[in-house]
Amino acid sequence: MGNFPGNPIDESKQQEIKRIVERVTVNFSKFYAISFKEVLVEETKKKRERLAIEKVREKRKKDKEPKPRRDRKKKEKKKKISAKVIYTMELDSDVDPYVVYAVKASMGNEETVVYKRYKQFKALKKKIGSKIKAEFPKASSKFGGRNLEADFIRERVEVLSKYLQACIEDEKVSQDEVFVKFLGLGKKPEDFIWQETFDRAYMRTRRYLWQWKRVVYDSEDEGIAKLIIEEVKDAMWSDISAKLPANYTVRKKTLQAVYKSLTASVGPPCQAAYVACKKAAETLKPTVLKTLEEAIVKMIEIEETVKEKILGVLEAAFKPFVEAINGLVGPLVGQIMPKLIEPVNGIFTAEKRAGQMKAIEEGFAKEDESKMDEIQKEIAGVRKDIQNKINEEIQKALEPIVGDFKGKITLDALGTIFKPLERFDKLLYWLFEFIDPGNQFYVVKALLQWKKKIKESPPEKVEELLDDEEWDIDYWKIWRSNVDIKYSGWRTAYELYYALPDSSCYPIIYVFYDFVYDVAKLNKKCFKKKFSYKWGDYLSHKAKNDPSAKENWAKTVDDCFMLGYERALKCFWKEFPPMFVDYIKRVLRVLIVDKIQNKILETTKEALEPLAQLIVPPIDNLLDFMAMVEEIITTTMDNALADLVGGLHPFMKTIIDDKRCFIDEVKKAAKEVLSVPSGNTAPPPTEQKQEA
C-alpha cells in the first residue's frame, strides 16, 4: 500500500496561502464597505418614496367621507410555517464529496432557501428531543463511508421532508426558536441590511476572483473561507497532487487531510475579517444615515448628473465592442442555430407532433397510463435521434465556422466567447441528457388516476375529491418531479464542469443552475396552477351551474381535464421560449462583460478621473464612483446583448406556431364546454387559486 507522505504544504506554500488570505479578505472588506453604503442609500430612497405615497393617500382620505365605525382590532395570528426539501447537490466531489439538502421554508411573507447536511438535521433532532415521533433517516451504511447513490439520496429526501412536516404540525416545535432558526426564518427587519450587504460584497468578491464554483455555507465567514480555499486549490492543488504517490487510497486520504488542514487554517482569519467589516460598518452607519437625512435631495441630483456625464464619456468606448458583437456573434448564432433547429424539424416533423398530440388525447380520454408510457418512450427515442443528428451536423460544421470567425476577432475581450464552442458537442450531449420527459409524465399519470377516480364518483363528491387531488399533486407528485429535475440538473452541471475547456467558462455552470431552478418553477406553475387548478375550476363550475353536466358526468370530466391540459400547454409555450433566450443572453454576458469592462476602463481612465471630483463632500461618503461606472457598463452591454439575442425567437417560431394551432383548436372547444344553459348566468371561473 505504501507509506503516507509527509505534509505536502511546505514553507513557500504556507506563505502563498497567507498572501491569498490577505488578498481575498482585503478586497472583501473594500467591497463590503461599498455594498453597505449602497444598501443604506437604496433603503433611504425607498423610505422616501413610501412616505411620499403615504402623504398622497392621507390627502385622499381627508377628501372622502369617513367610513362607518367598525372593530379595527386585528387578532394576532400565528404565522404558519411551511418547509420541504426541494433538491439536493453533491459538493466537493474532487476532494471529499458530500450531499447538501436545499430546504425551502416560509413563514408569513418571509421565504428562504437554506442548505443543510445530514449531520445538521441530526443535530436538530437531538435539540428537539423525543417530541417528534416521525421516522428519521438512518446514517449511511456504505461500508463506513458516505452513500451518494441516487436511490438512497432520493429516499432520504422523502423521509427528511416528512420529518420536517411532522415538526411543523407540532405546535410547540414549530414555534421553537431552534427550529425556526434552522430554517433560516424569524429574521428581524434590520437583518435584511446586513444580509443584503454581505450578499453584494460576496458576489463582487467572486467576480473579482472569477470563482464560480457552487459554494454552500452556514455562516458568512465560512463563505469567505471557502472562496479562499478555491483560490488556494487553483494556485497549488495540481502541484500538490503531482507529488503524491500513485496509490489511489494514499492520494485520496492525503488530499482530504490537506483540505481539512486548509479549512482549519483559513477559518480564524476569515472570521476576524468579517467581524472587523461588520464593526466598521456599524461605526460608519450613524454618519451615513445623518448625511442621507441632511443631503438626500442633493445626492440624487449629483448621482443623476454624474451618471449622465459617465455615459457620455463611455459612449465612444462602447462603439467598437457593440459593433464587434453585432458583427461576430450575430452571424455566428445565425449559422449555428439552424444546425440545431433543422434536425428537430426534420425528425420531429409536424405530422409526428400532431400524431403525438392525438395519442395524448386518446390516452387522456381512456385514462390509459400504459399509453402514456408508450408516448414517453417514443419521445425519449426522438430525443436520442435528434441528439445524434445534431452531433453529426455540429461536428461537420463547427470547426470551419469557429475557425472563420476566430480569424475575424480584433478585440481580445471577445475571445472567451468562442471557448465553449471548442467542446460544443460535449456540452450539447449533457444538455440533451438533462431533457427527460419522464419527470412530466410522472405527474400526468397521477392526474389521470385522479380523473378516473372522479369519473367513477358521484358529482356531489367532486369538491372533496378535487381538494384531495390538488393536495396530492402539489405536495407530492410535483414536488417529486421537481426533485428529479433538480437532481438531473445538478448531474448535468457536474458533467459540464469537466466538459468546459477552462475556468474562464465556469460562470456558465452558475447560470445553468439558475436555469434548472427556473425550469422547475415553470414545471410547477404549469402542472399546479394551470393544469390541476384550472381543471378543478372548470369542473366545479360545470357541476354547480349546468344541470346537464351531471347527466353526462364522464364527458364533462374529460372535457374539463382537456381544458386544464390546454392551459398548461399554453403557459409552457408562452413562458419557456423567452426564458430560454434570456439565459442565452446571460451566458454571453458572463463570458464577455467583465473582460469588456476592464478594457473600457483602461481606455477611458483619463477622461473619467475628473468626473469623480463632481461627487463633493459629504456626498462622497455615500456614492462610489467606480460602482456607478461598472453599473452603466453592465447595463449598456446588457441592452446590446438583448438586441442581439432577440433574433433567436424566429428559430423557435415553427415549433411555437404548431403548438398555437393546437391551442386555438382547444380554445374553440373550451367555449362549448363552458357554455351554461340560458337559465343559469354564473360566470366561468377566472380567478387564480391562492397558494395552499
BADRENNU-461304 format. One line per 3 residues: for each residue x negated, y negated, z negated of C-alpha. Coordinates in steps of 0.05 Angstrom, whole numbers, always signed. Example, Ala and Ser with C-alpha at 12.3 -4.5 7.8 and 13.67 -1.06 7.14 Angstrom:
2
-246 +90 -156  -273 +21 -143
***
This chain:
692
+0 +0 +0  -59 -47 -11  -76 -98 -64
-36 -162 -72  -76 -223 -50  -93 -280 -97
-59 -347 -97  -57 -369 -23  -47 -443 -43
-119 -468 -52  -142 -536 -77  -135 -570 -9
-64 -544 +0  -46 -568 -70  -70 -638 -52
-30 -636 +13  +32 -616 -27  +22 -675 -73
+17 -722 -13  +82 -693 +17  +118 -701 -50
+95 -773 -56  +113 -789 +17  +183 -760 +11
+200 -789 -57  +174 -859 -39  +216 -861 +25
+277 -833 -10  +270 -887 -63  +268 -940 -9
+329 -911 +27  +366 -905 -40  +359 -979 -54
+383 -997 +16  +442 -949 +12  +462 -973 -58
+467 -1046 -35  +505 -1024 +28  +557 -986 -13
+567 -1044 -62  +576 -1093 -4  +626 -1047 +31
+665 -1036 -34  +668 -1111 -46  +694 -1123 +25
+748 -1070 +15  +768 -1100 -52  +772 -1169 -19
+817 -1141 +36  +862 -1106 -15  +870 -1170 -55
+889 -1208 +9  +941 -1155 +26  +969 -1157 -46
+977 -1233 -41  +1018 -1225 +23  +1061 -1172 -10
+1073 -1215 -71  +1095 -1273 -28  +1144 -1228 +9
+1172 -1202 -56  +1186 -1273 -80  +1225 -1288 -16
+1270 -1227 -25  +1330 -1214 -71  +1309 -1178 -135
+1323 -1104 -136  +1373 -1075 -186  +1342 -1055 -252
+1320 -983 -257  +1278 -939 -301  +1207 -955 -279
+1171 -909 -327  +1136 -855 -289  +1128 -788 -322
+1056 -766 -324  +1048 -704 -282  +992 -655 -288
+952 -655 -225  +957 -589 -191  +892 -554 -173
+880 -510 -113  +816 -473 -96  +794 -417 -49
+731 -392 -16  +734 -415 +57  +669 -387 +85
+600 -361 +68  +529 -377 +90  +464 -339 +86
+406 -385 +67  +330 -379 +62  +332 -319 +109
+258 -330 +126  +235 -321 +54  +286 -295 +3
+356 -291 +35  +418 -302 -7  +491 -319 +5
+529 -381 -18  +605 -385 -20  +637 -450 +3
+695 -466 -45  +746 -516 -21  +783 -548 -80
+833 -603 -91  +867 -639 -149  +916 -693 -132
+884 -737 -79  +814 -712 -95  +785 -659 -49
+716 -626 -49  +676 -570 -18  +624 -541 -64
+574 -485 -51  +565 -432 -105  +523 -370 -111
+550 -305 -142  +509 -317 -205  +545 -385 -215
+613 -350 -211  +586 -301 -262  +564 -358 -308
+634 -389 -301  +666 -323 -321  +621 -319 -382
+640 -390 -404  +715 -378 -394  +710 -312 -431
+764 -259 -431  +822 -308 -419  +827 -286 -346
+843 -212 -335  +837 -214 -259  +787 -169 -224
+716 -198 -217  +669 -172 -163  +613 -127 -186
+540 -144 -174  +506 -119 -111  +485 -46 -113
+440 -46 -52  +381 -8 -82  +370 -62 -134
+367 -117 -81  +418 -165 -51  +472 -134 -8
+482 -181 +52  +525 -134 +94  +585 -168 +126
+638 -120 +98  +610 -126 +27  +609 -203 +31
+680 -205 +61  +707 -161 +5  +672 -203 -47
+702 -267 -17  +772 -238 -25  +761 -218 -97
+729 -285 -115  +788 -322 -84  +837 -281 -125
+796 -294 -187  +798 -370 -174  +873 -365 -163
+882 -329 -229  +842 -385 -264  +887 -437 -232
+951 -401 -254  +927 -401 -326  +947 -469 -353
+892 -475 -405  +836 -451 -359  +858 -495 -300
+853 -557 -345  +788 -536 -377  +732 -585 -363
+684 -528 -348  +729 -500 -293  +745 -569 -264
+671 -588 -262  +653 -521 -230  +700 -541 -172
+667 -609 -166  +731 -644 -187  +750 -694 -241
+702 -748 -219  +713 -820 -243  +721 -877 -192
+652 -904 -207  +622 -836 -190  +640 -849 -117
+589 -906 -112  +533 -861 -137  +553 -802 -94
+560 -844 -31  +494 -878 -45  +458 -811 -52
+492 -781 +10  +469 -840 +53  +399 -841 +25
+393 -766 +34  +416 -769 +106  +367 -825 +121
+311 -784 +90  +330 -724 +132  +327 -766 +195
+261 -796 +175  +232 -726 +163  +271 -696 +221
+292 -639 +175  +357 -609 +199  +357 -540 +167
+421 -527 +128  +407 -545 +55  +454 -529 -3
+441 -557 -73  +475 -564 -140  +442 -629 -163
+413 -689 -128  +341 -676 -150  +347 -604 -125
+369 -630 -57  +306 -675 -53  +263 -616 -75
+290 -571 -20  +273 -624 +33  +202 -627 +5
+196 -551 +7  +218 -550 +80  +164 -603 +95
+112 -561 +60  +134 -499 +99  +128 -537 +164
+58 -561 +145  +26 -497 +119  +73 -437 +120
+44 -407 +184  -27 -416 +156  -8 -382 +91
+26 -324 +128  -33 -314 +175  -80 -300 +117
-35 -247 +85  -43 -171 +95  -3 -137 +150
+36 -95 +99  +109 -118 +101  +122 -109 +27
+59 -146 +6  +74 -204 +54  +146 -209 +31
+131 -208 -44  +73 -258 -36  +115 -307 +5
+172 -302 -46  +123 -316 -102  +95 -376 -65
+165 -402 -52  +184 -396 -126  +119 -429 -146
+133 -487 -98  +204 -495 -125  +178 -498 -196
+122 -548 -180  +162 -598 -139  +223 -597 -184
+198 -643 -241  +171 -699 -196  +237 -699 -156
+278 -703 -219  +235 -761 -245  +240 -796 -177
+316 -791 -175  +324 -815 -247  +279 -874 -231
+320 -890 -168  +386 -890 -207  +356 -931 -264
+330 -983 -215  +399 -986 -182  +434 -995 -249
+387 -1052 -265  +400 -1083 -196  +475 -1075 -198
+494 -1137 -240  +451 -1182 -197  +481 -1154 -132
+553 -1160 -158  +542 -1231 -182  +513 -1251 -115
+571 -1219 -79  +621 -1255 -123  +589 -1322 -110
+570 -1315 -37  +613 -1262 -3  +641 -1310 +49
+572 -1338 +66  +544 -1266 +70  +598 -1245 +121
+584 -1307 +163  +508 -1294 +163  +518 -1220 +178
+562 -1234 +239  +513 -1288 +265  +451 -1244 +256
+485 -1183 +288  +504 -1225 +349  +432 -1250 +357
+403 -1180 +347  +448 -1153 +402  +425 -1210 +448
+352 -1191 +437  +364 -1116 +446  +406 -1120 +510
+345 -1125 +555  +311 -1067 +519  +373 -1024 +526
+378 -1032 +601  +323 -983 +624  +348 -929 +575
+420 -935 +596  +401 -934 +670  +355 -873 +658
+410 -836 +621  +461 -850 +675  +412 -832 +730
+386 -768 +698  +437 -738 +650  +498 -754 +692
+474 -717 +755  +445 -661 +712  +512 -649 +678
+545 -654 +747  +501 -597 +773  +502 -551 +712
+576 -556 +694  +602 -526 +760  +556 -466 +746
+594 -457 +681  +665 -472 +705  +665 -437 +773
+654 -366 +743  +711 -379 +694  +760 -398 +750
+732 -343 +795  +741 -286 +745  +797 -312 +701
+840 -333 +760  +906 -370 +757  +941 -304 +773
+906 -269 +716  +923 -325 +668  +996 -323 +690
+998 -247 +683  +968 -252 +614  +1019 -304 +593
+1075 -258 +617  +1044 -199 +579  +1041 -241 +516
+1114 -260 +524  +1133 -187 +533  +1093 -167 +471
+1127 -223 +431  +1196 -201 +454  +1185 -128 +433
+1142 -143 +371  +1092 -96 +404  +1027 -100 +365
+994 -48 +410  +1007 -95 +469  +971 -150 +431
+912 -102 +420  +910 -88 +496  +911 -163 +512
+856 -175 +461  +812 -122 +493  +827 -149 +562
+807 -220 +541  +743 -193 +509  +727 -157 +574
+740 -220 +615  +696 -259 +567  +639 -209 +578
+647 -212 +654  +646 -288 +652  +585 -287 +606
+546 -241 +653  +566 -281 +715  +547 -348 +683
+480 -320 +660  +466 -295 +731  +485 -363 +762
+447 -403 +710  +383 -363 +717  +383 -375 +792
+399 -449 +789  +370 -475 +724  +295 -474 +738
+297 -515 +803  +349 -563 +773  +309 -576 +709
+243 -579 +747  +272 -630 +795  +299 -675 +740
+238 -668 +695  +197 -698 +752  +242 -760 +751
+233 -775 +677  +198 -842 +669  +215 -851 +595
+182 -803 +545  +240 -812 +496  +286 -774 +544
+240 -713 +549  +273 -678 +489  +339 -674 +525
+312 -620 +572  +282 -576 +517  +346 -538 +501
+353 -522 +575  +289 -482 +572  +327 -430 +532
+395 -444 +561  +410 -371 +578  +399 -350 +505
+439 -409 +479  +498 -391 +524  +494 -317 +503
+503 -334 +429  +556 -387 +442  +596 -334 +480
+587 -286 +422  +619 -339 +377  +682 -337 +420
+722 -279 +390  +797 -274 +406  +805 -223 +350
+810 -279 +298  +872 -308 +332  +905 -241 +348
+899 -221 +275  +946 -279 +257  +991 -267 +318
+1003 -194 +298  +1021 -217 +227  +1071 -266 +256
+1102 -210 +299  +1111 -168 +236  +1149 -224 +203
+1191 -236 +266  +1212 -163 +266  +1229 -166 +192
+1272 -229 +201  +1308 -200 +261  +1327 -138 +221
+1353 -180 +162  +1419 -218 +158  +1417 -292 +177
+1437 -310 +106  +1368 -289 +81  +1329 -329 +133
+1307 -386 +87  +1279 -339 +34  +1243 -297 +87
+1214 -359 +122  +1187 -384 +55  +1152 -317 +44
+1127 -316 +117  +1097 -386 +111  +1061 -369 +46
+1033 -304 +74  +1009 -335 +140  +978 -396 +107
+946 -368 +45  +923 -301 +71  +924 -290 +146
+899 -358 +169  +850 -361 +111  +822 -293 +131
+819 -313 +204  +780 -377 +187  +732 -339 +142
+715 -295 +202  +708 -356 +248  +660 -389 +200
+621 -325 +188  +615 -316 +263  +594 -389 +269
+540 -380 +216  +513 -318 +252  +511 -357 +318
+476 -416 +285  +425 -367 +256  +410 -339 +325
+408 -409 +356  +355 -428 +305  +308 -376 +336
+332 -388 +408  +315 -463 +407  +245 -479 +432
+221 -523 +374  +241 -563 +313  +259 -625 +354
+321 -588 +376  +344 -564 +307  +395 -621 +298
+437 -583 +350  +449 -530 +297  +473 -583 +248
+522 -608 +300  +544 -536 +315  +561 -524 +242
+608 -584 +244  +638 -558 +309  +652 -489 +277
+686 -523 +218  +730 -565 +264  +748 -503 +306
+771 -470 +241  +813 -532 +223  +845 -533 +292
+859 -458 +286  +895 -471 +220  +934 -530 +248
+957 -491 +310  +979 -430 +272  +1006 -461 +208
+1037 -528 +226  +1054 -515 +299  +1069 -440 +303
+1092 -417 +234  +1125 -482 +210  +1158 -500 +277
+1185 -430 +287  +1216 -435 +218  +1243 -505 +230
+1277 -485 +296  +1305 -421 +267  +1332 -455 +204
+1363 -510 +247  +1399 -459 +291  +1422 -417 +232
+1453 -477 +197  +1483 -514 +256  +1500 -464 +310
+1553 -410 +293  +1538 -373 +357  +1465 -363 +334
+1487 -313 +281  +1526 -273 +332  +1464 -263 +375
+1413 -266 +319  +1358 -225 +353  +1357 -271 +414
+1357 -333 +370  +1296 -308 +331  +1260 -291 +396
+1275 -359 +428  +1253 -398 +366  +1190 -356 +360
+1171 -374 +431  +1181 -447 +416  +1133 -442 +358
+1083 -409 +404  +1092 -464 +455  +1079 -517 +402
+1015 -482 +380  +991 -476 +452  +1006 -548 +467
+969 -571 +405  +907 -530 +424  +903 -555 +495
+915 -626 +473  +861 -628 +419  +807 -578 +438
+780 -609 +504  +767 -678 +475  +737 -646 +413
+691 -603 +455  +669 -663 +497  +657 -704 +434
+610 -651 +407  +571 -650 +472  +562 -725 +463
+537 -713 +392  +486 -662 +417  +458 -712 +467
+457 -766 +413  +417 -725 +362  +367 -706 +416
+351 -776 +441  +379 -833 +399  +326 -832 +345
+270 -830 +396  +301 -885 +437  +309 -926 +373
+235 -922 +359  +217 -943 +430  +265 -1002 +428
+239 -1025 +361  +167 -1023 +388  +185 -1066 +449
+228 -1117 +411  +188 -1123 +346  +162 -1194 +360
+229 -1220 +384  +266 -1191 +324  +219 -1216 +269
+244 -1289 +270  +316 -1265 +263  +301 -1233 +196
+288 -1304 +169  +361 -1322 +182  +381 -1279 +122
+366 -1331 +68  +365 -1321 -8  +405 -1296 -45
+437 -1260 +15  +371 -1225 +29  +386 -1183 -33
+449 -1157 +0  +434 -1147 +74  +379 -1103 +101
+356 -1130 +168  +328 -1064 +195  +390 -1026 +175
+431 -1075 +217  +385 -1066 +276  +389 -990 +272
+466 -993 +267  +470 -1035 +330  +423 -989 +369
+462 -927 +348  +530 -959 +366  +505 -983 +434
+475 -915 +453  +539 -880 +429  +580 -923 +476
+533 -907 +534  +537 -832 +520  +613 -835 +511
+620 -864 +582  +573 -811 +609  +604 -750 +575
+674 -775 +591  +661 -746 +660  +665 -675 +632
+741 -678 +628  +751 -665 +703  +713 -599 +698
+765 -574 +648  +824 -602 +687  +841 -539 +726
+849 -496 +664  +887 -550 +626  +934 -561 +685
+951 -486 +686  +968 -489 +612  +1010 -552 +622
+1052 -517 +676  +1067 -462 +626  +1083 -512 +571
+1131 -550 +618  +1169 -486 +632  +1177 -471 +558
+1198 -542 +545  +1257 -533 +592  +1277 -471 +554
+1270 -509 +488  +1326 -557 +506  +1373 -499 +518
+1353 -463 +454  +1361 -525 +411  +1428 -544 +442
+1483 -544 +389  +1558 -536 +404  +1594 -603 +412
+1628 -598 +344  +1560 -599 +310  +1518 -661 +313
+1459 -645 +267  +1394 -666 +300  +1338 -616 +313
+1280 -614 +265  +1225 -664 +278  +1190 -677 +212
+1127 -640 +195  +1127 -599 +131  +1083 -621 +74
+1023 -580 +52  +1041 -527 +2
***
